[in-house]
Amino acid sequence: MEALDRLADAGVARFAVTAIARDGLLGGPDLALLERLVRAGRGAIVASGGIASIDDLRAVRDLGCAGAIVGSALYEGRIDLAEAVAALA
């Protein structure tokens, strides 16, 4: 939270937040962390780390995240990009 506050005070408006313990493991995002950061209201939060499915994308969207990084899920064929876009439109 301290880093978020300092960066927001310096003018940063969008944050890519990676739950490093989950990054690349496709085990689901750290929803508690993301919720805490979204609720802080200090900028747009882009979720990263652990996202493996369209359901994960819905969950981070429903928390209020501005976006998500899904590199491993795309690479591993767990998420089809066209399907994800259609499902979340």
C-alpha positions as CSV (number, residue, x, y, z in Angstrom):
1,M,0.0,0.0,0.0
2,E,2.9,2.3,0.7
3,A,4.3,1.9,-2.8
4,L,0.8,2.4,-4.3
5,D,0.3,5.6,-2.3
6,R,3.7,7.0,-3.2
7,L,3.3,6.3,-6.9
8,A,-0.2,7.7,-7.0
9,D,1.0,10.8,-5.2
10,A,3.7,11.1,-7.9
11,G,1.0,11.0,-10.6
12,V,0.8,7.3,-11.6
13,A,-2.7,6.5,-12.5
14,R,-2.6,2.8,-13.7
15,F,-0.9,0.0,-11.9
16,A,0.0,-3.5,-13.2
17,V,-0.2,-5.6,-10.0
18,T,1.5,-9.0,-10.1
19,A,0.9,-11.5,-7.3
20,I,4.4,-12.9,-7.8
21,A,3.7,-16.1,-5.8
22,R,1.1,-16.9,-8.4
23,D,2.8,-15.6,-11.5
24,G,2.9,-18.2,-14.3
25,L,1.3,-20.9,-12.1
26,L,-2.3,-20.6,-13.5
27,G,-3.7,-21.1,-10.1
28,G,-6.1,-18.2,-9.9
29,P,-5.5,-14.5,-9.1
30,D,-5.0,-13.1,-5.6
31,L,-8.4,-11.7,-5.3
32,A,-7.9,-10.4,-1.7
33,L,-4.9,-8.4,-2.8
34,L,-6.6,-7.0,-5.9
35,E,-9.7,-6.1,-3.9
36,R,-7.7,-4.2,-1.3
37,L,-5.9,-2.2,-4.0
38,V,-9.1,-1.4,-6.0
39,R,-10.8,-0.3,-2.8
40,A,-7.9,2.1,-2.0
41,G,-9.1,4.1,-5.0
42,R,-5.6,5.3,-5.9
43,G,-5.7,4.4,-9.5
44,A,-6.7,1.8,-12.1
45,I,-5.6,-1.7,-11.2
46,V,-4.5,-4.2,-13.9
47,A,-4.5,-7.8,-12.5
48,S,-1.6,-10.1,-13.2
49,G,-0.4,-13.4,-11.8
50,G,-2.4,-16.6,-11.7
51,I,-5.1,-15.8,-14.2
52,A,-6.0,-19.1,-15.9
53,S,-9.7,-18.9,-17.1
54,I,-12.5,-16.7,-18.3
55,D,-14.0,-17.1,-14.8
56,D,-10.8,-15.6,-13.3
57,L,-11.2,-12.7,-15.7
58,R,-14.8,-12.2,-14.6
59,A,-13.7,-12.3,-11.0
60,V,-11.1,-9.5,-11.4
61,R,-13.5,-7.5,-13.5
62,D,-16.2,-7.8,-10.9
63,L,-13.7,-6.5,-8.3
64,G,-13.3,-3.4,-10.3
65,C,-9.9,-4.1,-12.0
66,A,-9.3,-2.1,-15.1
67,G,-7.8,-5.0,-17.0
68,A,-5.8,-8.2,-16.7
69,I,-2.6,-9.7,-18.0
70,V,-3.1,-13.3,-19.3
71,G,0.2,-14.2,-20.9
72,S,0.7,-17.7,-19.5
73,A,-3.0,-18.6,-19.9
74,L,-2.8,-17.6,-23.6
75,Y,0.5,-19.4,-24.1
76,E,-0.8,-22.6,-22.5
77,G,-4.1,-22.5,-24.4
78,R,-6.2,-22.1,-21.3
79,I,-7.8,-18.9,-22.6
80,D,-9.0,-18.2,-26.1
81,L,-8.6,-14.5,-26.6
82,A,-11.7,-14.1,-28.9
83,E,-13.8,-16.1,-26.4
84,A,-12.6,-14.0,-23.5
85,V,-13.4,-10.8,-25.3
86,A,-16.8,-12.0,-26.2
87,A,-17.6,-13.3,-22.7
88,L,-16.6,-10.1,-21.1
89,A,-18.1,-7.6,-23.5
